[in-house]
């Protein structure tokens, strides 16, 4: 197995591990521990926004590593489409979804809970939060699929 493939597997495992840690341990712990839902939401969004920026580099790293073992990739169109789709998803996270959730929450916390404007913003927040959760779940499945297919197709040493 080429060193670029080993590095690809390392970056992929790191990305998957960090995503699962953030989604399943760090953020839920924040919401259980902090007394204020507002403070927990702000801290959670700081984590996600920062991590989404890191994911840009992880995705670019995956693509670069894969470029060096591209001759060993069997389903080239599927593979490169998957990497491109991940990159596009991360761009959407960084430049649209996460900033929108942060902005909606800022506006929401300046209003009285239960007011008509608050309820509209709460609906928007719930929509984006649900969309974020679903796309994050899809991202985890894609990362697992990439990991499994890369490990399955590797040549014995």
N, CA, C and O of each residue as an XYZ file, in Angstrom:
628
protein
N       0.851     -1.180      0.000
C       0.000      0.000      0.000
C       0.893      1.237      0.000
O       1.854      1.331      0.763
N       0.558      2.167     -0.859
C       1.345      3.399     -0.968
C       1.191      4.244      0.295
O       0.183      4.174      0.998
N       2.224      5.043      0.558
C       2.167      5.939      1.712
C       1.027      6.940      1.603
O       0.429      7.319      2.610
N       0.726      7.369      0.373
C      -0.376      8.305      0.182
C      -1.706      7.670      0.576
O      -2.593      8.355      1.084
N      -1.847      6.375      0.347
C      -3.065      5.663      0.732
C      -3.137      5.535      2.259
O      -4.208      5.671      2.851
N      -2.001      5.276      2.879
C      -1.964      5.212      4.349
C      -2.323      6.566      4.963
O      -3.070      6.636      5.939
N      -1.785      7.635      4.382
C      -2.117      8.981      4.855
C      -3.600      9.283      4.611
O      -4.254      9.905      5.449
N      -4.124      8.846      3.471
C      -5.541      8.996      3.159
C      -6.385      8.328      4.238
O      -7.342      8.919      4.739
N      -6.030      7.098      4.595
C      -6.763      6.368      5.632
C      -6.653      7.067      6.985
O      -7.622      7.121      7.742
N      -5.479      7.596      7.284
C      -5.296      8.320      8.545
C      -6.193      9.556      8.594
O      -6.899      9.773      9.579
N      -6.167     10.366      7.535
C      -6.988     11.591      7.493
C      -8.466     11.236      7.552
O      -9.241     11.897      8.243
N      -8.852     10.203      6.833
C     -10.240      9.757      6.832
C     -10.675      9.302      8.223
O     -11.757      9.663      8.686
N      -9.842      8.516      8.884
C     -10.132      8.068     10.247
C     -10.179      9.219     11.234
O     -11.038      9.259     12.115
N      -9.254     10.150     11.082
C      -9.230     11.332     11.946
C     -10.511     12.141     11.777
O     -11.143     12.528     12.760
N     -10.886     12.391     10.537
C     -12.097     13.159     10.238
C     -13.338     12.465     10.811
O     -14.173     13.104     11.450
N     -13.447     11.168     10.580
C     -14.586     10.412     11.083
C     -14.616     10.419     12.613
O     -15.669     10.615     13.220
N     -13.456     10.204     13.224
C     -13.378     10.194     14.687
C     -13.740     11.537     15.302
O     -14.494     11.599     16.273
N     -13.205     12.603     14.739
C     -13.517     13.940     15.258
C     -14.991     14.290     15.081
O     -15.606     14.888     15.964
N     -15.552     13.914     13.936
C     -16.969     14.177     13.685
C     -17.834     13.449     14.708
O     -18.728     14.045     15.308
N     -17.570     12.173     14.904
C     -18.352     11.390     15.865
C     -18.166     11.904     17.291
O     -19.131     11.979     18.052
N     -16.933     12.258     17.658
C     -16.690     12.804     18.992
C     -17.497     14.082     19.205
O     -18.152     14.238     20.236
N     -17.453     14.981     18.250
C     -18.161     16.253     18.367
C     -19.673     16.032     18.404
O     -20.362     16.602     19.249
N     -20.193     15.202     17.487
C     -21.635     14.983     17.377
C     -22.223     14.200     18.548
O     -23.303     14.530     19.039
N     -21.516     13.167     18.992
C     -22.103     12.240     19.957
C     -21.634     12.425     21.393
O     -22.262     11.904     22.314
N     -20.534     13.164     21.604
C     -20.031     13.311     22.969
C     -19.905     14.773     23.405
O     -20.490     15.170     24.412
N     -19.149     15.568     22.656
C     -18.838     16.926     23.098
C     -20.076     17.815     23.191
O     -20.370     18.362     24.254
N     -20.796     17.960     22.091
C     -21.947     18.875     22.079
C     -23.070     18.392     22.994
O     -23.628     19.212     23.723
N     -23.438     17.093     22.997
C     -24.463     16.674     23.963
C     -24.053     16.914     25.417
O     -24.896     17.234     26.254
N     -22.763     16.760     25.717
C     -22.280     17.015     27.072
C     -22.415     18.491     27.421
O     -22.773     18.838     28.547
N     -22.130     19.347     26.466
C     -22.282     20.787     26.683
C     -23.729     21.120     27.039
O     -23.985     21.870     27.981
N     -24.672     20.561     26.285
C     -26.086     20.864     26.537
C     -26.581     20.255     27.850
O     -27.499     20.794     28.468
N     -25.988     19.142     28.284
C     -26.380     18.556     29.577
C     -25.746     19.289     30.745
O     -26.320     19.337     31.832
N     -24.562     19.862     30.531
C     -23.780     20.432     31.629
C     -24.083     21.900     31.886
O     -24.271     22.301     33.034
N     -24.132     22.698     30.837
C     -24.331     24.133     31.018
C     -25.780     24.444     31.393
O     -26.711     23.856     30.842
N     -25.962     25.363     32.326
C     -27.323     25.666     32.793
C     -28.151     26.464     31.778
O     -29.380     26.406     31.806
N     -27.501     27.193     30.900
C     -28.201     28.047     29.948
C     -28.205     27.412     28.560
O     -27.149     27.077     28.022
N     -29.391     27.248     27.986
C     -29.499     26.716     26.639
C     -28.854     27.661     25.631
O     -28.273     27.217     24.640
N     -28.957     28.953     25.883
C     -28.358     29.954     24.998
C     -26.837     29.814     24.983
O     -26.219     29.800     23.918
N     -26.245     29.712     26.160
C     -24.791     29.574     26.263
C     -24.327     28.260     25.627
O     -23.317     28.230     24.923
N     -25.061     27.184     25.876
C     -24.712     25.888     25.290
C     -24.799     25.953     23.760
O     -23.948     25.400     23.065
N     -25.817     26.621     23.246
C     -25.972     26.766     21.795
C     -24.836     27.567     21.191
O     -24.305     27.214     20.138
N     -24.462     28.654     21.865
C     -23.350     29.467     21.359
C     -22.058     28.666     21.333
O     -21.324     28.701     20.346
N     -21.777     27.944     22.411
C     -20.553     27.151     22.479
C     -20.574     26.023     21.441
O     -19.559     25.751     20.799
N     -21.724     25.372     21.278
C     -21.860     24.313     20.281
C     -21.602     24.827     18.882
O     -20.930     24.169     18.087
N     -22.134     26.004     18.574
C     -21.947     26.561     17.237
C     -20.504     27.007     17.015
O     -20.007     26.943     15.891
N     -19.832     27.455     18.061
C     -18.405     27.780     17.938
C     -17.633     26.508     17.575
O     -16.772     26.525     16.695
N     -17.951     25.401     18.264
C     -17.290     24.132     17.964
C     -17.544     23.707     16.528
O     -16.610     23.371     15.800
N     -18.821     23.720     16.115
C     -19.153     23.267     14.771
C     -18.549     24.171     13.698
O     -18.015     23.680     12.703
N     -18.630     25.480     13.894
C     -18.108     26.402     12.896
C     -16.595     26.243     12.739
O     -16.074     26.241     11.623
N     -15.904     26.110     13.856
C     -14.455     25.897     13.819
C     -14.128     24.563     13.160
O     -13.227     24.477     12.327
N     -14.861     23.533     13.538
C     -14.605     22.208     12.969
C     -14.912     22.181     11.476
O     -14.196     21.534     10.712
N     -15.967     22.874     11.049
C     -16.285     22.926      9.618
C     -15.149     23.547      8.829
O     -14.875     23.124      7.706
N     -14.486     24.540      9.392
C     -13.332     25.133      8.709
C     -12.181     24.127      8.631
O     -11.491     24.051      7.615
N     -11.978     23.367      9.688
C     -10.944     22.334      9.691
C     -11.276     21.262      8.646
O     -10.384     20.721      7.993
N     -12.571     20.965      8.500
C     -12.995     19.952      7.538
C     -12.638     20.331      6.101
O     -12.396     19.456      5.268
N     -12.606     21.619      5.813
C     -12.172     22.046      4.475
C     -10.772     21.514      4.185
O     -10.512     20.986      3.104
N      -9.880     21.655      5.154
C      -8.499     21.187      4.973
C      -8.421     19.666      4.956
O      -7.628     19.089      4.212
N      -9.253     19.011      5.784
C      -9.262     17.550      5.785
C      -9.717     17.018      4.424
O      -9.147     16.057      3.908
N     -10.735     17.639      3.849
C     -11.241     17.203      2.550
C     -10.209     17.457      1.446
O      -9.993     16.607      0.582
N      -9.586     18.616      1.483
C      -8.531     18.901      0.506
C      -7.374     17.920      0.671
O      -6.790     17.476     -0.317
N      -7.042     17.583      1.912
C      -5.999     16.594      2.184
C      -6.356     15.225      1.636
O      -5.505     14.531      1.078
N      -7.622     14.834      1.795
C      -8.067     13.553      1.234
C      -7.888     13.542     -0.286
O      -7.367     12.587     -0.862
N      -8.329     14.611     -0.905
C      -8.213     14.693     -2.359
C      -6.777     14.652     -2.826
O      -6.456     13.988     -3.812
N      -5.910     15.359     -2.122
C      -4.495     15.381     -2.487
C      -3.858     14.006     -2.311
O      -3.127     13.539     -3.184
N      -4.137     13.363     -1.187
C      -3.593     12.014     -0.970
C      -4.104     11.053     -2.037
O      -3.342     10.257     -2.585
N      -5.391     11.134     -2.324
C      -5.986     10.225     -3.309
C      -5.385     10.441     -4.697
O      -5.267      9.503     -5.485
N      -5.011     11.674     -4.982
C      -4.417     11.965     -6.281
C      -3.146     11.141     -6.507
O      -2.846     10.743     -7.633
N      -2.406     10.890     -5.428
C      -1.149     10.164     -5.554
C      -1.324      8.651     -5.682
O      -0.398      7.955     -6.098
N      -2.527      8.127     -5.322
C      -2.762      6.700     -5.571
C      -3.963      6.494     -6.507
O      -4.649      5.473     -6.454
N      -4.192      7.495     -7.363
C      -5.349      7.477     -8.275
C      -5.348      6.286     -9.221
O      -6.413      5.846     -9.656
N      -4.177      5.759     -9.547
C      -4.118      4.617    -10.472
C      -4.701      3.351     -9.830
O      -5.116      2.432    -10.536
N      -4.732      3.306     -8.507
C      -5.258      2.133     -7.799
C      -6.758      2.225     -7.537
O      -7.363      1.252     -7.087
N      -7.360      3.367     -7.809
C      -8.786      3.556     -7.550
C      -9.565      2.887     -8.671
O      -9.344      3.161     -9.850
N     -10.491      1.996     -8.281
C     -11.217      1.242     -9.301
C     -12.434      2.003     -9.830
O     -12.633      2.052    -11.043
N     -13.221      2.572     -8.994
C     -14.433      3.292     -9.405
C     -14.120      4.774     -9.380
O     -14.566      5.487     -8.481
N     -13.368      5.242    -10.342
C     -12.839      6.602    -10.341
C     -13.929      7.679    -10.302
O     -13.856      8.603     -9.492
N     -14.925      7.566    -11.162
C     -15.968      8.595    -11.208
C     -16.728      8.664     -9.885
O     -16.995      9.750     -9.373
N     -17.070      7.513     -9.341
C     -17.782      7.471     -8.063
C     -16.919      8.049     -6.946
O     -17.389      8.834     -6.122
N     -15.657      7.648     -6.932
C     -14.748      8.109     -5.888
C     -14.580      9.625     -5.930
O     -14.748     10.298     -4.913
N     -14.248     10.162     -7.103
C     -14.007     11.601     -7.206
C     -15.292     12.402     -7.028
O     -15.251     13.530     -6.537
N     -16.418     11.842     -7.414
C     -17.708     12.508     -7.172
C     -17.990     12.575     -5.673
O     -18.507     13.576     -5.177
N     -17.653     11.522     -4.966
C     -17.860     11.489     -3.516
C     -16.988     12.527     -2.825
O     -17.470     13.269     -1.969
N     -15.717     12.588     -3.183
C     -14.809     13.576     -2.594
C     -15.300     14.988     -2.927
O     -15.295     15.863     -2.061
N     -15.717     15.213     -4.162
C     -16.221     16.535     -4.566
C     -17.500     16.885     -3.819
O     -17.687     18.027     -3.400
N     -18.378     15.902     -3.653
C     -19.616     16.127     -2.897
C     -19.349     16.482     -1.450
O     -20.003     17.362     -0.890
N     -18.388     15.799     -0.841
C     -17.999     16.133      0.536
C     -17.488     17.568      0.617
O     -17.843     18.314      1.529
N     -16.658     17.939     -0.337
C     -16.111     19.293     -0.348
C     -17.229     20.322     -0.501
O     -17.230     21.347      0.181
N     -18.166     20.054     -1.381
C     -19.302     20.951     -1.580
C     -20.144     21.055     -0.309
O     -20.575     22.146      0.063
N     -20.377     19.938      0.348
C     -21.141     19.942      1.602
C     -20.447     20.788      2.669
O     -21.097     21.549      3.386
N     -19.135     20.650      2.768
C     -18.383     21.421      3.763
C     -18.444     22.910      3.420
O     -18.561     23.743      4.318
N     -18.367     23.250      2.141
C     -18.509     24.658      1.740
C     -19.878     25.204      2.140
O     -19.987     26.342      2.596
N     -20.915     24.395      1.969
C     -22.265     24.813      2.361
C     -22.334     25.001      3.876
O     -22.945     25.956      4.355
N     -21.712     24.095      4.629
C     -21.661     24.247      6.098
C     -20.995     25.579      6.470
O     -21.550     26.376      7.225
N     -19.794     25.799      5.921
C     -18.981     26.946      6.328
C     -19.594     28.277      5.906
O     -19.576     29.243      6.669
N     -20.134     28.327      4.693
C     -20.573     29.617      4.172
C     -22.078     29.864      4.234
O     -22.526     30.984      3.990
N     -22.865     28.839      4.555
C     -24.310     29.086      4.611
C     -24.978     28.556      5.891
O     -25.519     29.331      6.680
N     -24.935     27.236      6.089
C     -25.735     26.658      7.165
C     -25.323     27.122      8.558
O     -26.156     27.621      9.315
N     -24.064     26.963      8.899
C     -23.616     27.343     10.242
C     -23.758     28.839     10.482
O     -24.263     29.223     11.537
N     -23.337     29.714      9.552
C     -23.558     31.152      9.787
C     -25.043     31.509      9.924
O     -25.395     32.396     10.702
N     -25.909     30.829      9.177
C     -27.345     31.101      9.276
C     -27.866     30.710     10.654
O     -28.633     31.457     11.262
N     -27.460     29.553     11.148
C     -27.898     29.117     12.479
C     -27.395     30.091     13.540
O     -28.143     30.457     14.447
N     -26.150     30.510     13.437
C     -25.584     31.463     14.402
C     -26.356     32.771     14.365
O     -26.702     33.313     15.415
N     -26.630     33.288     13.172
C     -27.350     34.550     13.017
C     -28.777     34.451     13.556
O     -29.241     35.347     14.261
N     -29.462     33.374     13.228
C     -30.838     33.180     13.703
C     -30.863     33.123     15.230
O     -31.738     33.713     15.864
N     -29.904     32.413     15.815
C     -29.862     32.328     17.277
C     -29.585     33.680     17.915
O     -30.185     34.013     18.937
N     -28.684     34.464     17.328
C     -28.412     35.806     17.859
C     -29.681     36.647     17.867
O     -29.994     37.311     18.855
N     -30.408     36.611     16.751
C     -31.656     37.382     16.660
C     -32.698     36.845     17.642
O     -33.410     37.611     18.291
N     -32.773     35.529     17.738
C     -33.781     34.875     18.574
C     -33.595     35.216     20.048
O     -34.569     35.454     20.762
N     -32.351     35.239     20.499
C     -32.091     35.478     21.916
C     -32.257     36.943     22.314
O     -32.204     37.270     23.500
N     -32.458     37.821     21.341
C     -32.732     39.221     21.657
C     -34.228     39.484     21.809
O     -34.639     40.578     22.197
N     -35.033     38.474     21.501
C     -36.482     38.625     21.545
C     -37.065     37.897     22.759
O     -36.421     37.042     23.366
N     -38.263     38.254     23.078
C     -38.991     37.595     24.164
C     -39.475     36.238     23.671
O     -40.079     36.136     22.603
N     -39.208     35.203     24.449
C     -39.623     33.858     24.063
C     -41.147     33.812     23.947
O     -41.865     34.280     24.830
N     -41.620     33.243     22.851
C     -43.059     33.135     22.624
C     -43.633     34.241     21.755
O     -44.783     34.147     21.326
N     -42.856     35.290     21.483
C     -43.347     36.364     20.625
C     -43.435     35.844     19.182
O     -42.773     34.865     18.837
N     -44.254     36.496     18.339
C     -44.394     36.026     16.950
C     -43.063     35.981     16.192
O     -42.793     35.027     15.462
N     -42.236     37.015     16.367
C     -40.931     37.029     15.689
C     -40.046     35.887     16.199
O     -39.346     35.239     15.421
N     -40.086     35.650     17.507
C     -39.297     34.574     18.110
C     -39.712     33.232     17.518
O     -38.868     32.401     17.184
N     -41.014     33.033     17.392
C     -41.521     31.762     16.863
C     -41.099     31.542     15.411
O     -40.792     30.417     15.017
N     -41.083     32.614     14.615
C     -40.627     32.515     13.221
C     -39.147     32.128     13.193
O     -38.740     31.251     12.430
N     -38.353     32.787     14.027
C     -36.919     32.470     14.075
C     -36.675     31.064     14.623
O     -35.763     30.371     14.174
N     -37.479     30.650     15.582
C     -37.350     29.303     16.146
C     -37.639     28.251     15.069
O     -36.954     27.231     14.995
N     -38.650     28.501     14.241
C     -38.961     27.594     13.136
C     -37.799     27.501     12.153
O     -37.433     26.415     11.705
N     -37.229     28.654     11.828
C     -36.084     28.686     10.909
C     -34.903     27.942     11.520
O     -34.210     27.187     10.838
N     -34.681     28.163     12.817
C     -33.594     27.469     13.517
C     -33.812     25.954     13.487
O     -32.886     25.195     13.201
N     -35.026     25.526     13.779
C     -35.317     24.090     13.797
C     -35.134     23.468     12.406
O     -34.660     22.338     12.284
N     -35.512     24.211     11.362
C     -35.317     23.712      9.996
C     -33.827     23.504      9.713
O     -33.424     22.430      9.266
N     -33.014     24.527      9.971
C     -31.579     24.430      9.680
C     -30.885     23.427     10.593
O     -29.966     22.728     10.166
N     -31.321     23.356     11.846
C     -30.734     22.391     12.769
C     -31.028     20.967     12.302
O     -30.148     20.107     12.322
N     -32.262     20.727     11.883
C     -32.620     19.409     11.363
C     -31.859     19.072     10.087
O     -31.390     17.948      9.908
N     -31.744     20.055      9.209
C     -30.987     19.865      7.969
C     -29.522     19.578      8.273
O     -28.915     18.707      7.650
N     -28.953     20.311      9.230
C     -27.562     20.108      9.633
C     -27.372     18.686     10.161
O     -26.409     18.010      9.800
N     -28.292     18.237     11.014
C     -28.184     16.883     11.585
C     -28.267     15.820     10.499
O     -27.509     14.851     10.517
N     -29.189     16.000      9.552
C     -29.341     15.006      8.489
C     -28.118     14.974      7.570
O     -27.640     13.899      7.208
N     -27.618     16.141      7.197
C     -26.447     16.161      6.310
C     -25.200     15.687      7.053
O     -24.309     15.091      6.447
N     -25.130     15.945      8.353
C     -23.996     15.446      9.137
C     -24.055     13.920      9.230
O     -23.022     13.252      9.178
N     -25.249     13.379      9.368
C     -25.407     11.923      9.344
C     -24.992     11.340      8.008
O     -24.329     10.305      7.951
N     -25.387     12.012      6.929
C     -24.979     11.570      5.587
C     -23.466     11.651      5.441
O     -22.847     10.770      4.844
N     -22.871     12.709      5.986
C     -21.407     12.857      5.919
C     -20.718     11.700      6.630
O     -19.728     11.166      6.130
N     -21.232     11.308      7.792
C     -20.649     10.185      8.532
C     -20.758      8.899      7.708
O     -19.805      8.123      7.638
N     -21.907      8.679      7.091
C     -22.077      7.483      6.257
C     -21.128      7.494      5.061
O     -20.574      6.457      4.695
N     -20.944      8.648      4.462
C     -20.022      8.767      3.323
C     -18.589      8.487      3.770
O     -17.853      7.776      3.087
N     -18.196      9.040      4.906
C     -16.847      8.797      5.412
C     -16.642      7.321      5.731
O     -15.587      6.761      5.434
N     -17.648      6.689      6.337
C     -17.560      5.254      6.630
C     -17.456      4.432      5.342
O     -16.686      3.475      5.270
N     -18.231      4.810      4.337
C     -18.196      4.112      3.054
C     -16.826      4.259      2.395
O     -16.271      3.286      1.886
N     -16.286      5.475      2.406
C     -14.941      5.691      1.848
C     -13.901      4.859      2.600
O     -13.018      4.254      1.992
N     -14.018      4.837      3.920
C     -13.072      4.075      4.735
C     -13.176      2.586      4.416
O     -12.164      1.922      4.191
N     -14.398      2.069      4.397
C     -14.596      0.649      4.112
C     -14.140      0.260      2.721
O     -13.495     -0.773      2.539
N     -14.472      1.082      1.740
C     -14.088      0.740      0.361
C     -12.581      0.848      0.162
O     -12.009      0.082     -0.612
N     -11.937      1.773      0.839
C     -10.480      1.902      0.728
C      -9.786      0.723      1.392
O      -8.821      0.183      0.851
N     -10.269      0.323      2.558
C      -9.671     -0.823      3.245
C      -9.924     -2.115      2.485
O      -9.055     -2.986      2.443
N     -11.076     -2.250      1.895
C     -11.444     -3.462      1.170
C     -10.620     -3.636     -0.096
O     -10.285     -4.761     -0.468
N     -10.293     -2.544     -0.754
C      -9.618     -2.622     -2.045
C      -8.084     -2.605     -1.933
O      -7.384     -2.699     -2.941
N      -7.583     -2.487     -0.731
C      -6.123     -2.398     -0.609
C      -5.483     -3.737     -0.960
O      -6.076     -4.801     -0.781
N      -4.282     -3.652     -1.454
C      -3.549     -4.862     -1.836
C      -2.796     -5.390     -0.630
O      -2.310     -4.618      0.197
N      -2.702     -6.700     -0.533
C      -1.964     -7.312      0.565
C      -0.487     -6.996      0.449
O       0.069     -6.912     -0.646
N       0.134     -6.823      1.607
C       1.554     -6.490      1.638
C       2.396     -7.748      1.578
O       3.625     -7.670      1.594
